[in-house]
Amino acid sequence: MELTSQQIIEIARLVELEIPPGELENVALRLSTVLTEMEAIERELGALMDKTDPIPPVYPHEPQD
């Protein structure tokens, strides 16, 4: 999935993230690459992904007694 610089700027604005102009091309390239790979995974696994519960990236810490 190829994203334009303008799309990257708008996405960043949505999450209140400021990307320095010198980094915009690098961010666009990296995000486009990640999204392209995610599309490939979706094509390969398809419906199997819908049957799997997501694992939260952060686990709550239980109080230590």
Backbone as CSV, one residue per row, in Angstrom:
resi,resn,N_x,N_y,N_z,CA_x,CA_y,CA_z,C_x,C_y,C_z
1,MET,0.851,-1.164,0.000,0.000,0.000,0.000,0.901,1.233,0.000
2,GLU,0.807,1.996,-1.025,1.614,3.210,-1.140,0.847,4.398,-0.574
3,LEU,1.444,5.089,0.355,0.837,6.276,0.921,1.587,7.508,0.436
4,THR,0.834,8.557,0.181,1.465,9.817,-0.228,1.922,10.577,1.008
5,SER,2.782,11.539,0.796,3.239,12.375,1.911,2.060,13.090,2.556
6,GLN,1.120,13.534,1.739,-0.052,14.217,2.285,-0.873,13.279,3.169
7,GLN,-1.016,12.032,2.768,-1.745,11.062,3.597,-1.036,10.842,4.926
8,ILE,0.288,10.772,4.884,1.069,10.599,6.120,0.868,11.792,7.035
9,ILE,0.905,12.980,6.485,0.706,14.198,7.282,-0.669,14.176,7.934
10,GLU,-1.690,13.783,7.186,-3.046,13.746,7.735,-3.206,12.673,8.803
11,ILE,-2.606,11.512,8.598,-2.652,10.448,9.607,-1.958,10.921,10.887
12,ALA,-0.794,11.530,10.733,-0.055,12.027,11.897,-0.860,13.091,12.642
13,ARG,-1.514,13.935,11.903,-2.322,14.994,12.521,-3.457,14.386,13.347
14,LEU,-4.044,13.285,12.877,-5.130,12.639,13.610,-4.711,12.174,14.993
15,VAL,-3.459,11.762,15.127,-2.967,11.291,16.423,-2.078,12.320,17.107
16,GLU,-2.185,13.561,16.609,-1.433,14.688,17.178,0.070,14.424,17.215
17,LEU,0.582,13.926,16.124,2.000,13.634,15.978,2.585,14.570,14.931
18,GLU,3.652,15.229,15.287,4.306,16.118,14.332,5.536,15.411,13.764
19,ILE,5.577,15.286,12.455,6.706,14.645,11.788,7.551,15.745,11.166
20,PRO,8.821,15.834,11.541,9.686,16.848,10.934,9.752,16.643,9.418
21,PRO,9.757,17.728,8.651,9.762,17.610,7.187,10.869,16.704,6.643
22,GLY,12.030,16.705,7.262,13.128,15.864,6.812,12.896,14.380,7.028
23,GLU,11.947,14.033,7.878,11.662,12.631,8.188,10.439,12.099,7.457
24,LEU,9.712,12.969,6.787,8.442,12.591,6.170,8.595,11.461,5.155
25,GLU,9.592,11.541,4.301,9.795,10.497,3.287,10.119,9.156,3.940
26,ASN,10.942,9.180,4.976,11.316,7.959,5.689,10.097,7.328,6.369
27,VAL,9.273,8.144,7.016,8.067,7.646,7.670,7.117,7.059,6.635
28,ALA,6.947,7.745,5.516,6.060,7.265,4.453,6.532,5.908,3.928
29,LEU,7.808,5.764,3.710,8.363,4.505,3.212,8.147,3.372,4.210
30,ARG,8.452,3.622,5.466,8.324,2.586,6.492,6.868,2.174,6.718
31,LEU,5.977,3.165,6.804,4.576,2.834,7.015,3.992,2.112,5.813
32,SER,4.343,2.536,4.623,3.871,1.857,3.412,4.342,0.406,3.383
33,THR,5.587,0.179,3.778,6.143,-1.174,3.809,5.401,-2.053,4.813
34,VAL,5.152,-1.531,6.014,4.435,-2.297,7.033,3.028,-2.633,6.552
35,LEU,2.329,-1.660,5.974,0.962,-1.908,5.505,0.934,-2.913,4.353
36,THR,1.941,-2.865,3.478,2.025,-3.828,2.384,2.200,-5.241,2.935
37,GLU,3.060,-5.395,3.932,3.269,-6.710,4.536,2.022,-7.192,5.268
38,MET,1.314,-6.274,5.911,0.075,-6.654,6.587,-0.967,-7.137,5.577
39,GLU,-1.005,-6.519,4.406,-1.911,-6.982,3.352,-1.552,-8.395,2.903
40,ALA,-0.254,-8.683,2.798,0.196,-10.018,2.393,-0.205,-11.062,3.442
41,ILE,-0.064,-10.716,4.708,-0.467,-11.629,5.781,-1.966,-11.881,5.713
42,GLU,-2.724,-10.826,5.493,-4.183,-10.961,5.389,-4.563,-11.870,4.225
43,ARG,-3.896,-11.726,3.084,-4.175,-12.596,1.935,-3.852,-14.046,2.253
44,GLU,-2.754,-14.277,2.960,-2.313,-15.640,3.246,-3.180,-16.323,4.304
45,LEU,-3.506,-15.594,5.359,-4.238,-16.201,6.469,-5.746,-16.002,6.369
46,GLY,-6.161,-14.938,5.712,-7.574,-14.674,5.471,-8.472,-14.859,6.670
47,ALA,-9.465,-15.720,6.520,-10.490,-15.923,7.540,-9.917,-16.464,8.845
48,LEU,-8.776,-17.128,8.796,-8.169,-17.656,10.016,-7.878,-16.529,11.012
49,MET,-7.509,-15.365,10.490,-7.240,-14.227,11.370,-8.495,-13.785,12.114
50,ASP,-9.652,-13.910,11.482,-10.905,-13.500,12.109,-11.327,-14.446,13.226
51,LYS,-10.795,-15.654,13.230,-11.148,-16.645,14.239,-10.230,-16.600,15.458
52,THR,-9.198,-15.783,15.399,-8.208,-15.715,16.461,-8.396,-14.450,17.277
53,ASP,-8.484,-14.599,18.597,-8.604,-13.430,19.462,-7.262,-12.702,19.507
54,PRO,-7.296,-11.393,19.429,-6.039,-10.644,19.507,-5.458,-10.705,20.917
55,ILE,-4.168,-10.647,20.986,-3.477,-10.622,22.273,-3.153,-9.167,22.571
56,PRO,-3.564,-8.677,23.724,-3.260,-7.279,24.030,-1.748,-7.069,24.124
57,PRO,-1.248,-5.964,23.593,0.195,-5.725,23.603,0.750,-5.428,24.991
58,VAL,-0.108,-5.007,25.910,0.350,-4.670,27.259,-0.558,-5.399,28.243
59,TYR,0.054,-6.097,29.144,-0.718,-6.821,30.145,-0.814,-5.976,31.408
60,PRO,-1.970,-5.969,32.044,-2.082,-5.197,33.285,-1.207,-5.818,34.375
61,HIS,-0.623,-4.982,35.157,0.200,-5.471,36.267,-0.703,-5.793,37.435
62,GLU,-0.503,-6.964,37.978,-1.291,-7.343,39.141,-0.605,-6.789,40.386
63,PRO,-1.395,-6.359,41.338,-0.775,-5.806,42.564,0.042,-6.885,43.286
64,GLN,1.187,-6.468,43.742,2.040,-7.393,44.474,1.835,-7.172,45.967
65,ASP,1.553,-8.251,46.647,1.308,-8.165,48.102,2.582,-8.280,48.873
